[in-house]
Amino acid sequence: MKASWTKISQSEPLQRSSHNIAAAGGNLYIFGGELKPRQPRDNVMYTIQLDGNDQPVNLVNTSNEATPTPRVGSAVATIGSKLYFFSGRGGEAMTPIDEKGALWAYDSSGQVWELISPSSNHVPQPRSYHATTSDGNETIYIHAGCPEKGRLPDLWSFNINSKEWKELAAAPDPARGGPSIAFASGKLYRMNGFDGNTEQGGTIDVYDPKANEWSSVKFAADGKEGPGARSVAVLLPVSIEDRKHLVTLFGESDPSSLGHQGAGKMLSDVWAYDIESGKWAQVETTSGGEDPAPRGWFDADTATIAGKPSIVVAGGLGETNERLDDVWLLNF
């Protein structure tokens, strides 16, 4: 399996880690994150077009005053033209942002922020470095992450129409921060993360919404038969050669002794999991001479460029402990 890298933008406003990105309507949206450890950079929405090279970074002028506070380690899921953000870490004490279970929704078509409050008081606790995805229809999922202390194994769903949270079956242990989840073929897939002691790998945990049950698929996380253990990476559903795949890439494979203050061992590999066959394949990537630097604490999303599947990657933390300021397209 082959794919090619193209750098489409590099700009100082993009320099950040622990941020969120989402692709919608041919544009990439970038929000949140940090430039210095534990210091949220801003609460500005930036956007760039995805249809060319050397794209400028644009600041979005939202049409209302309601805006999320600056935050790091939030998570975003997209349904239609709307981007949904949950919690994160911020404020003077850099604690989890408690908004009573509410989500911030950004409408990319109208450039409007809206705080969506839940219809009941049974809500997930605030957290950072969790994972979010959606079914593309009406349901958003959030999983795991770091509350005030420790790490979580939980899974919740939020219906954007009824505005109701539901606590679902918790994922298999261990609880973790920095996991990756994706929704594909009617099921939710979870892998990777950091449990406080070791990077997790070698297992894809599969959640069936109809049965409210988890199952697990084991693989050799040896970098040969399957991707090595990692955290703060991504997992994305991509249709490649008319077959449904899950793609994981980059991430941190060995955490820094300085925790969030430092950079560990970062990865630059790309792997694709064929959902039907249950087999992993390492993606052979090419570029025009420059390759994206290994990184973790970044974000990525899927996009369709000129009718072909792509993954867009932005920013993150490099092995030199410097925040990265670039945007790349991986074209299959």
Secondary structure as GFF3:
##gff-version 3
##sequence-region A 1 332
A	DSSP	beta_strand	2	10	.	.	.	ID=ss1
A	DSSP	three_ten_helix	12	14	.	.	.	ID=ss2
A	DSSP	beta_strand	20	24	.	.	.	ID=ss3
A	DSSP	beta_strand	27	31	.	.	.	ID=ss4
A	DSSP	beta_strand	34	36	.	.	.	ID=ss5
A	DSSP	beta_strand	39	40	.	.	.	ID=ss6
A	DSSP	beta_strand	46	49	.	.	.	ID=ss7
A	DSSP	beta_strand	58	59	.	.	.	ID=ss8
A	DSSP	beta_strand	75	79	.	.	.	ID=ss9
A	DSSP	beta_strand	82	86	.	.	.	ID=ss10
A	DSSP	beta_strand	89	90	.	.	.	ID=ss11
A	DSSP	beta_strand	95	96	.	.	.	ID=ss12
A	DSSP	beta_strand	103	107	.	.	.	ID=ss13
A	DSSP	beta_strand	112	116	.	.	.	ID=ss14
A	DSSP	beta_strand	131	134	.	.	.	ID=ss15
A	DSSP	beta_strand	139	145	.	.	.	ID=ss16
A	DSSP	beta_strand	152	159	.	.	.	ID=ss17
A	DSSP	beta_strand	164	167	.	.	.	ID=ss18
A	DSSP	beta_strand	180	184	.	.	.	ID=ss19
A	DSSP	beta_strand	187	191	.	.	.	ID=ss20
A	DSSP	beta_strand	203	208	.	.	.	ID=ss21
A	DSSP	beta_strand	213	218	.	.	.	ID=ss22
A	DSSP	beta_strand	234	240	.	.	.	ID=ss23
A	DSSP	beta_strand	243	249	.	.	.	ID=ss24
A	DSSP	beta_strand	252	254	.	.	.	ID=ss25
A	DSSP	three_ten_helix	259	261	.	.	.	ID=ss26
A	DSSP	beta_strand	265	266	.	.	.	ID=ss27
A	DSSP	beta_strand	270	274	.	.	.	ID=ss28
A	DSSP	beta_strand	279	282	.	.	.	ID=ss29
A	DSSP	beta_strand	284	286	.	.	.	ID=ss30
A	DSSP	beta_strand	299	305	.	.	.	ID=ss31
A	DSSP	beta_strand	308	314	.	.	.	ID=ss32
A	DSSP	beta_strand	326	331	.	.	.	ID=ss33
###
